[in-house]
Amino acid sequence: MKKIVVASQNPAKIRAVREGFEQMKIDDVFEIIGINVPSMVSDQPFSDIETYQGALNRVKNAQKKVENSDFWVGIEGGIEKKDNEMYAFAWIIILSKDKKGESRTASFQLPHQVVTLVQQGKELGEADDIVFGKVNSKHHLGSVGILTHGEIDRAGLYAPAVCFALIPFVNPLLY
């Protein structure tokens, strides 16, 4: 049985990791545990670089905190302004004892009401809760789920990127 440590206790992130590992057939049986570790970046990362660094910090901190594992996974959601619009996305970084895989999710445009609150200092999840009348949406649908009317939730956004980050692990002779 493979052990996978996710550097978060967010149910959406844990589900995304489970779905990605199952889809890529890493092992028939595995145990996933979620732990809290610091990202050492802003609570709301505001650039591709800061978001990537948050995922990297999370996965390294998880590896330090739980040394006995087969895989460690760091997921960090972020936003980035481009022209007059703001986009949300996440970075996924997966480590094993001898390999690293990484990927970025698709990005999507945020509504102006949400952007205004984020620019005032709110985290994206908090801004979504205010604008859409939700409670703790970042642990469930997330922005993407709210905006797609539940067709693609946060785990659904992250799971393909988990698969892409696993490419080096399922093609060991190439990486």
N, C-alpha and C positions, 0 to 999 in steps of 0.2 A: 504494500500500500504506500502510495506517495503522499507526502505531507506538503501542504501548500500554506504558506503564511501570507495573508493579505494585510497590508499596512493600513487597515481601516476596519472599523466595526460597522460601517454603513452597509445595510442589507442590500442595497442596489449594487454596490461594488462587489460584494461577496458573491451575489448571484451572477454577475457578469463574469467573474473569474470561473465559477463553477461551469457555466454554459460554455465558455471558451475552451476550457480544458477538456470538457466532455466532447465538444465538437471536433477538436483536434486529436481526440483519442490518445491522450498522453498516458493514461493508465485506466484500467477497468474500475479500479477502486482507489479513491483518494480521500484524504481528510483535509478539510479547509478550516483554518482558524483565522479569525480576524482579531487584530490587536491595534490599540491606539499608540501611534508614534507621531512625533512632531514632523511637520513638513519643512520647518525652518524658513518658510517664505510667508508672504502676506496671507491672511485668512482668505482673501480673494485675490489670487494672482492676476495681474493685469497685462501679461504678455506671454507669448509663446515660450520665451526663454525662462521666465520665472515659473511658468507652469511645469515645464520640463524639469527644472531644478527641484521643484516640490516633489515630483514623482520620484526622482533620483534620491533625494534626501529620505523620503519615506521608505523606499525599498532598502536602502542601506541601514537605516535605523531599525527596521524590522529584522534585518539579518543580524545586527548586533544584539537585539533583544531576545531573539529566538534563534540560537545558532544551529540547532538540530532540525533541519528541514531539507526537503528536496528542492523546493522553489520558494521564492519570496516575490511578492507582487506589490508594486507601488502604483497607485492611480491618483492623479491630481487633475481636478477640473480647473479650467481657467477661462478668461475672457481676453479678447484683444480688440482694440479699436482700429478700424480701417476706414479711411475717409470719414464720413459722418455716421457710420454704423458701428455696432458692436456685435461681436460673434463669440459664441461659447463653444468649447471643445475640451478634450482631456488628453493627457499623455499617460501611457501605460508602459511601465518598465518591469521586466521579469528577469530575475537572477536565479541561477543555480550555483553550485559550487564552482563550476568552470565555464559558464556561458552567460551571455546577456542578450536579451531580445527587447526591442522597444517599438512602439507604434503610437501614432496619434489618431484620435477619432476623427470622424467627419465634423465639420463645424456648421453652425446654424446661426442665423441672424436673430438678435434679441429685439423685442418690441421697445419702442421709445419710452413708455412708462417705466419699464423695468430698468432701462439704461439710466434714466434720470435718477432713480433711487440708488443704483450702483455707484453712480458718479458722486452721490451725496454720502457714500461710505458704507452702504449696506452690502452684505454678501449677496450673491445672486439668489441663493435659496430663500433668504429673508425677503428680498425684493419680490420674488415670485409669490411668496405667501401673502404679502401685502396687496399686490396688484390683483391676484386671482382668488383671494379669499381662501387660501389653503393653510394647512398646518403641517410643518416639517416635510414639505414636498421634496426636499433634496434627498430624503431617505426612501422615496418611493418613485413617483413619476419623474421628478426633476423638471427643469425647464422644457426639455425636449418632449417629455410626455404630456405636459400641459399644452404646449403649442401644437402638437400633432394629434391632440384629442385622444391620447392613449394608444395610438398606433405604434409608436416607438417610445418606450420609456427609457429611463437612464441606464438600466442594465442592458437594454437592447441597443443603445448607442455604444456602450463600452465593450460588449461581448465580441463584436467583429475585430476591434482593435486588440483585444486579448489574443484572439486567434492569430492576427498578424504578428504580434510580439512573440508568439510561440514558433514562428517559422524557423528560426535557427535551431530550436530544440527538436523539431520533427525532420530536419534536414542536416543532421550533425556533420556529414561529410562535406557540406558546402560552407559551413560557418565555423 
